[in-house]
Amino acid sequence: MPSTGLKMTVTNEDDPTLTRTQIRLLRRIYNGRTVPIIADGRPFLTYKAASRYLRSLALQERDSAYAEMKAQAISPPQD
């Protein structure tokens, strides 16, 4: 069969390192955010940046950083 030149695109949602629930929550947390969430001492303002960072971590570190993001979204730090 000849090649059509088309390539299959793999989206971030296909990445098994984040669960569907985690992806959905991250999208809600970062939708329209104007104040960054700090995780592991790094600021994250967008879903894309946060998910890219989480996917770069080992499982235990990823779960810890995700929990930190989730906690800040529920109860923002007091200045």
C-alpha positions as CSV (number, residue, x, y, z in Angstrom):
1,M,0.0,0.0,0.0
2,P,1.5,3.4,-1.0
3,S,2.1,6.0,1.6
4,T,-0.3,9.0,1.6
5,G,2.2,11.3,3.3
6,L,-0.2,11.7,6.2
7,K,1.1,11.3,9.7
8,M,-0.8,10.4,12.8
9,T,-0.7,13.0,15.5
10,V,-0.5,12.0,19.1
11,T,-2.1,14.5,21.4
12,N,-1.2,15.2,25.0
13,E,-4.4,13.4,26.1
14,D,-2.9,10.2,24.7
15,D,0.0,10.4,27.2
16,P,-0.6,7.8,29.9
17,T,1.4,9.6,32.5
18,L,-1.6,11.8,33.5
19,T,-5.0,10.3,34.2
20,R,-8.1,11.6,32.5
21,T,-9.3,13.0,35.9
22,Q,-6.0,14.8,36.4
23,I,-6.1,16.3,32.9
24,R,-9.7,17.5,33.4
25,L,-8.9,19.1,36.7
26,L,-5.8,20.8,35.4
27,R,-7.8,22.3,32.5
28,R,-10.4,23.7,35.0
29,I,-7.7,25.0,37.3
30,Y,-5.8,26.9,34.6
31,N,-8.8,28.1,32.5
32,G,-8.5,31.9,32.5
33,R,-6.1,32.0,35.4
34,T,-4.4,35.4,36.0
35,V,-2.5,34.5,39.1
36,P,0.1,31.7,38.8
37,I,0.0,28.5,40.9
38,I,3.4,27.7,42.5
39,A,4.5,24.1,42.5
40,D,8.0,22.9,43.4
41,G,9.0,26.6,43.6
42,R,8.0,27.2,39.9
43,P,5.1,29.4,38.8
44,F,2.5,27.9,36.3
45,L,-0.1,30.1,34.6
46,T,-1.3,27.8,31.8
47,Y,-2.5,24.2,31.5
48,K,0.0,23.5,28.8
49,A,3.0,24.6,31.0
50,A,1.7,22.7,34.1
51,S,1.0,19.5,32.2
52,R,4.3,19.6,30.4
53,Y,6.1,20.0,33.7
54,L,4.1,17.2,35.4
55,R,4.8,14.8,32.5
56,S,8.5,15.4,32.9
57,L,8.5,14.2,36.5
58,A,8.8,10.7,37.9
59,L,5.5,9.3,39.2
60,Q,6.0,10.1,42.9
61,E,7.2,13.6,42.2
62,R,4.4,14.2,39.7
63,D,1.8,13.1,42.3
64,S,3.3,15.5,44.8
65,A,3.4,18.5,42.4
66,Y,-0.2,17.7,41.2
67,A,-1.4,17.7,44.8
68,E,0.3,21.0,45.4
69,M,-1.4,22.6,42.4
70,K,-4.7,21.1,43.4
71,A,-4.4,22.4,46.9
72,Q,-3.5,26.0,45.8
73,A,-6.4,26.0,43.3
74,I,-8.9,25.1,46.1
75,S,-7.4,27.4,48.7
76,P,-5.1,30.1,47.2
77,P,-2.1,31.1,49.4
78,Q,-2.7,34.1,51.7
79,D,-0.3,37.1,51.2
